[in-house]
Amino acid sequence: MPRTLQVRDVDDETYAGLRRHAAAAGVTVPELLRREMRRLASRPPVEEWLERTRHHPSDIDRDAVLASLDELRGSWPDAGR
């Protein structure tokens, strides 16, 4: 059976942001929040995820990860040095 939730004291800025996101998705604010709640509820808590991932070590070293990120990001503009 579906439950009803009520959220109080949402400030104007936050609600305006929710309205923008809902409009961009072509849905109402309640539908946007239902989608986000389903997404959040389907994911494990961070602590649980970290515990599970600790048991799966990777063969990829730190330098390989950084090199891949640098390749994806492209060159950085000179910071005025």
C-alpha positions as CSV (number, residue, x, y, z in Angstrom):
1,M,0.0,0.0,0.0
2,P,1.4,3.4,-1.0
3,R,2.5,5.8,1.8
4,T,2.0,9.5,2.0
5,L,4.9,11.7,3.0
6,Q,4.8,15.3,3.9
7,V,7.9,17.5,3.9
8,R,7.7,20.8,5.9
9,D,9.8,23.9,5.9
10,V,11.2,23.7,2.3
11,D,12.8,27.0,1.6
12,D,11.8,29.0,-1.5
13,E,15.2,28.5,-3.2
14,T,15.1,24.8,-2.8
15,Y,11.5,24.5,-4.1
16,A,12.3,26.7,-7.1
17,G,15.2,24.4,-7.9
18,L,12.9,21.4,-7.6
19,R,10.4,23.1,-10.0
20,R,13.2,23.8,-12.5
21,H,14.3,20.1,-12.4
22,A,10.7,18.9,-12.7
23,A,10.0,21.2,-15.6
24,A,13.2,20.1,-17.4
25,A,12.1,16.5,-17.0
26,G,8.5,17.3,-18.1
27,V,7.0,16.1,-14.8
28,T,5.5,17.6,-11.6
29,V,7.5,18.2,-8.5
30,P,5.7,15.3,-6.7
31,E,6.6,12.9,-9.6
32,L,10.2,14.1,-9.6
33,L,10.4,13.5,-5.9
34,R,8.8,10.0,-6.3
35,R,11.4,9.1,-8.9
36,E,14.3,10.4,-6.8
37,M,13.0,8.6,-3.8
38,R,12.8,5.3,-5.7
39,R,16.4,5.9,-7.0
40,L,17.7,6.6,-3.6
41,A,15.8,3.7,-2.0
42,S,17.2,1.2,-4.6
43,R,20.8,2.1,-3.7
44,P,22.7,0.7,-0.7
45,P,23.9,3.1,2.0
46,V,27.4,4.4,1.4
47,E,28.8,2.3,4.3
48,E,27.3,-0.9,2.9
49,W,28.6,-0.1,-0.6
50,L,32.1,0.6,0.7
51,E,32.1,-2.6,2.7
52,R,31.2,-4.6,-0.4
53,T,33.7,-2.9,-2.7
54,R,36.5,-3.5,-0.3
55,H,36.2,-7.2,-1.0
56,H,36.8,-6.6,-4.7
57,P,40.4,-5.3,-5.1
58,S,41.4,-3.8,-8.4
59,D,44.5,-4.6,-10.5
60,I,44.5,-1.0,-11.8
61,D,47.0,1.2,-10.0
62,R,46.7,4.8,-9.1
63,D,48.9,6.1,-11.9
64,A,46.7,4.4,-14.5
65,V,43.6,5.9,-13.1
66,L,45.1,9.4,-13.0
67,A,46.4,9.0,-16.6
68,S,42.9,8.0,-17.8
69,L,41.3,10.9,-16.0
70,D,43.9,13.3,-17.5
71,E,43.2,11.9,-21.0
72,L,39.4,12.3,-20.5
73,R,39.7,15.8,-19.2
74,G,42.1,17.1,-21.8
75,S,44.8,19.6,-21.3
76,W,44.3,22.2,-18.5
77,P,44.6,25.9,-19.4
78,D,47.7,27.6,-18.1
79,A,46.9,29.1,-14.7
80,G,48.9,32.2,-15.4
81,R,52.3,30.8,-14.4
